[in-house]
Amino acid sequence: MVIEQGRALERSDAALAIARRLPFPWPMFGVFGVLPRGIRDALYRILARHRYRWFGRTSECMVPTPELRSRFLD
């Protein structure tokens, strides 16, 4: 969930809002904004359901280095 301009954004709307704020090439995912929300959210749910299988899982949270911390959004 992302709060943007006083609005709560969920699922694909939140993901697209985050992508817009990241450096290239992530803002390019904004093209998916032309799809109807129902289709975007269905794709989001598929990605969420399979994320550990596709991207792996760790048993503990990573403590970011100062270099990585500088990339976090405020």
Backbone as a chain_set.jsonl record, in Angstrom:
{"seq": "MVIEQGRALERSDAALAIARRLPFPWPMFGVFGVLPRGIRDALYRILARHRYRWFGRTSECMVPTPELRSRFLD", "coords": {"N": [[0.847, -1.169, 0.0], [0.51, 2.218, -0.774], [0.639, 5.613, 0.078], [-0.307, 8.361, -1.644], [-0.461, 11.681, -2.422], [-2.516, 11.973, -0.55], [-4.151, 9.818, -1.143], [-4.883, 6.358, -0.834], [-3.156, 3.796, -2.296], [-3.365, 0.589, -3.749], [-2.125, -2.735, -4.479], [-1.573, -3.177, -7.896], [-1.734, -0.466, -8.561], [-0.258, 0.739, -6.503], [2.248, -0.451, -6.955], [2.896, 0.604, -9.478], [3.042, 3.312, -8.832], [5.259, 3.335, -7.149], [7.211, 2.432, -8.97], [7.338, 4.609, -10.714], [8.826, 6.421, -9.252], [11.35, 5.379, -9.087], [14.725, 4.949, -10.429], [15.628, 4.805, -13.962], [15.402, 1.582, -15.376], [12.832, 1.329, -14.37], [10.576, 3.216, -14.342], [9.505, 2.758, -16.84], [7.677, 0.73, -16.629], [5.322, 1.953, -16.289], [3.796, 1.939, -18.566], [2.049, -0.137, -18.313], [-0.028, 0.958, -17.015], [-2.042, 1.634, -18.747], [-3.603, -0.558, -19.022], [-6.667, -2.076, -17.974], [-7.598, -1.836, -14.503], [-8.441, -4.236, -13.276], [-7.233, -6.275, -14.819], [-4.514, -5.596, -14.472], [-4.326, -5.937, -11.668], [-4.842, -8.676, -11.481], [-2.571, -9.735, -12.759], [-0.694, -8.769, -10.942], [-1.402, -10.254, -8.651], [-0.716, -12.833, -9.51], [2.072, -12.575, -9.768], [2.671, -11.988, -7.063], [1.877, -14.369, -5.832], [3.736, -16.218, -6.796], [6.243, -15.224, -6.236], [8.304, -16.063, -4.422], [9.116, -18.511, -5.451], [10.13, -17.721, -7.927], [11.997, -15.663, -7.35], [13.314, -16.355, -5.025], [13.85, -16.91, -1.452], [14.64, -15.659, 1.764], [15.841, -16.388, 5.095], [16.19, -14.422, 6.92], [15.993, -10.854, 7.421], [17.642, -8.468, 5.374], [20.206, -6.263, 6.36], [20.626, -3.123, 5.241], [23.444, -1.807, 3.466], [25.277, 1.314, 3.812], [25.45, 2.363, 1.221], [23.325, 1.082, -0.145], [21.224, 1.999, 1.45], [21.105, 4.686, 0.743], [19.65, 4.598, -1.534], [17.027, 4.27, -0.835], [13.642, 5.379, -0.71], [12.348, 8.368, 0.719]], "CA": [[0.0, 0.0, 0.0], [1.244, 3.476, -0.894], [-0.173, 6.823, 0.221], [0.205, 9.353, -2.592], [-1.354, 12.836, -2.501], [-3.667, 11.727, 0.288], [-4.921, 8.657, -1.604], [-4.286, 5.052, -0.557], [-3.06, 2.984, -3.505], [-3.141, -0.822, -3.442], [-1.761, -3.691, -5.518], [-0.857, -2.7, -9.079], [-1.636, 0.997, -8.512], [0.87, 1.046, -5.618], [3.483, -0.87, -7.625], [3.197, 1.569, -10.537], [3.436, 4.564, -8.183], [6.643, 3.135, -6.705], [8.067, 2.35, -10.155], [7.519, 5.963, -11.26], [9.818, 7.14, -8.443], [12.651, 4.718, -9.168], [15.498, 5.314, -11.617], [15.49, 4.007, -15.186], [14.316, 1.446, -16.34], [11.574, 1.035, -13.688], [9.411, 4.018, -14.757], [8.938, 2.239, -18.089], [6.551, -0.143, -16.305], [4.134, 2.792, -16.316], [2.974, 1.623, -19.737], [1.006, -1.066, -17.885], [-1.123, 1.762, -16.49], [-3.121, 1.723, -19.735], [-4.449, -1.738, -18.878], [-7.704, -1.939, -16.937], [-7.115, -2.194, -13.17], [-8.721, -5.655, -13.013], [-6.191, -7.082, -15.471], [-3.251, -5.311, -13.771], [-4.35, -6.563, -10.352], [-4.728, -10.128, -11.673], [-1.147, -9.99, -12.998], [-0.025, -8.504, -9.669], [-1.649, -11.4, -7.762], [0.095, -13.959, -10.005], [3.452, -12.294, -9.36], [2.75, -12.116, -5.605], [1.724, -15.778, -5.474], [4.892, -17.008, -7.227], [7.482, -14.466, -6.082], [9.364, -16.814, -3.755], [9.595, -19.53, -6.388], [10.876, -17.077, -9.001], [13.062, -14.769, -6.883], [13.965, -16.899, -3.841], [13.384, -16.494, -0.131], [15.685, -15.703, 2.776], [15.306, -16.637, 6.433], [16.321, -13.216, 7.723], [15.967, -9.597, 6.68], [18.94, -7.897, 5.085], [20.49, -4.934, 6.887], [21.234, -2.464, 4.076], [24.693, -1.059, 3.584], [25.028, 2.746, 3.593], [25.244, 2.592, -0.216], [21.956, 0.695, -0.467], [20.308, 2.874, 2.198], [20.973, 5.941, 0.018], [18.704, 4.37, -2.629], [15.673, 4.172, -0.291], [12.813, 6.57, -0.829], [11.893, 8.948, 1.985]], "C": [[0.894, 1.234, 0.0], [0.245, 4.615, -0.7], [0.462, 7.881, -0.676], [-0.842, 10.449, -2.735], [-2.657, 12.585, -1.741], [-4.544, 10.565, -0.119], [-4.164, 7.382, -1.269], [-4.327, 4.226, -1.844], [-2.716, 1.556, -3.107], [-2.713, -1.566, -4.697], [-1.051, -3.017, -6.695], [-0.737, -1.176, -9.102], [-0.45, 1.421, -7.642], [2.197, 0.698, -6.291], [3.869, 0.122, -8.722], [3.631, 2.912, -9.951], [4.882, 4.474, -7.699], [7.586, 3.133, -7.901], [8.33, 3.73, -10.75], [8.615, 6.727, -10.523], [11.222, 6.544, -8.521], [13.405, 5.149, -10.42], [15.218, 4.368, -12.788], [16.041, 2.61, -14.927], [12.942, 1.28, -15.705], [10.402, 1.914, -14.114], [8.772, 3.538, -16.064], [7.765, 1.297, -17.836], [5.244, 0.638, -16.252], [3.24, 2.532, -17.513], [1.86, 0.645, -19.378], [-0.191, -0.326, -17.293], [-2.277, 1.906, -17.467], [-4.051, 0.517, -19.667], [-5.522, -1.476, -17.827], [-7.184, -2.464, -15.595], [-7.338, -3.675, -12.862], [-7.67, -6.572, -13.601], [-4.86, -6.869, -14.767], [-3.204, -6.005, -12.422], [-4.258, -8.083, -10.441], [-3.264, -10.506, -11.919], [-0.33, -9.783, -11.722], [-0.185, -9.7, -8.727], [-0.846, -12.623, -8.201], [1.542, -13.773, -9.581], [3.617, -12.487, -7.858], [2.694, -13.58, -5.177], [2.987, -16.587, -5.753], [6.24, -16.345, -6.942], [8.602, -15.256, -5.421], [9.941, -17.89, -4.664], [10.5, -18.899, -7.449], [12.093, -16.304, -8.507], [13.779, -15.255, -5.635], [13.421, -16.302, -2.557], [14.55, -16.59, 0.836], [15.052, -15.882, 4.145], [15.44, -15.431, 7.35], [16.313, -11.99, 6.824], [17.395, -9.082, 6.498], [19.055, -6.528, 5.763], [21.221, -4.195, 5.764], [22.542, -1.759, 4.422], [24.372, 0.419, 3.412], [24.768, 3.065, 2.12], [23.816, 2.23, -0.624], [20.949, 1.606, 0.229], [20.088, 4.185, 1.454], [19.975, 5.824, -1.147], [17.265, 4.281, -2.16], [14.942, 5.486, -0.501], [12.416, 7.058, 0.545], [10.388, 9.04, 2.009]], "O": [[1.91, 1.279, 0.694], [-0.858, 4.585, -1.246], [1.621, 8.252, -0.491], [-1.979, 10.18, -3.124], [-3.744, 12.927, -2.207], [-5.585, 10.339, 0.497], [-2.942, 7.329, -1.404], [-5.395, 3.989, -2.409], [-1.876, 1.334, -2.235], [-2.909, -1.098, -5.818], [-0.032, -2.354, -6.501], [0.252, -0.644, -9.606], [0.278, 2.349, -7.993], [3.158, 1.463, -6.208], [5.047, 0.445, -8.875], [4.499, 3.579, -10.515], [5.642, 5.435, -7.826], [8.644, 3.76, -7.857], [9.429, 3.993, -11.238], [9.266, 7.591, -11.111], [12.181, 7.162, -8.058], [12.803, 5.657, -11.366], [14.651, 3.288, -12.62], [17.088, 2.489, -14.292], [11.962, 1.105, -16.429], [9.295, 1.391, -14.243], [7.625, 3.878, -16.357], [6.942, 1.084, -18.727], [4.17, 0.041, -16.177], [2.055, 2.864, -17.487], [0.836, 0.598, -20.06], [-1.251, -0.92, -17.092], [-3.383, 2.263, -17.063], [-5.163, 0.561, -20.193], [-5.289, -0.72, -16.883], [-6.417, -3.427, -15.559], [-6.482, -4.302, -12.236], [-7.256, -7.538, -12.961], [-4.146, -7.832, -14.487], [-2.187, -6.592, -12.055], [-3.661, -8.715, -9.57], [-2.772, -11.483, -11.353], [0.611, -10.53, -11.454], [0.777, -10.114, -8.08], [-0.348, -13.37, -7.359], [2.171, -14.71, -9.089], [4.599, -13.086, -7.419], [3.399, -13.979, -4.251], [3.283, -17.538, -5.03], [7.276, -16.856, -7.367], [9.756, -15.127, -5.83], [11.146, -18.142, -4.635], [11.52, -19.478, -7.823], [13.123, -16.291, -9.18], [14.759, -14.638, -5.215], [12.653, -15.34, -2.561], [15.364, -17.508, 0.736], [13.878, -15.57, 4.342], [14.868, -15.415, 8.44], [16.588, -12.074, 5.627], [18.243, -9.249, 7.375], [18.114, -5.735, 5.739], [22.319, -4.597, 5.376], [22.714, -1.203, 5.507], [23.297, 0.755, 2.914], [23.958, 3.937, 1.807], [23.17, 2.976, -1.36], [19.921, 1.946, -0.357], [18.995, 4.748, 1.52], [19.515, 6.834, -1.678], [16.356, 4.221, -2.988], [15.54, 6.562, -0.473], [12.172, 6.254, 1.445], [9.813, 9.503, 2.994]]}, "num_chains": 1, "name": "protein.A"}
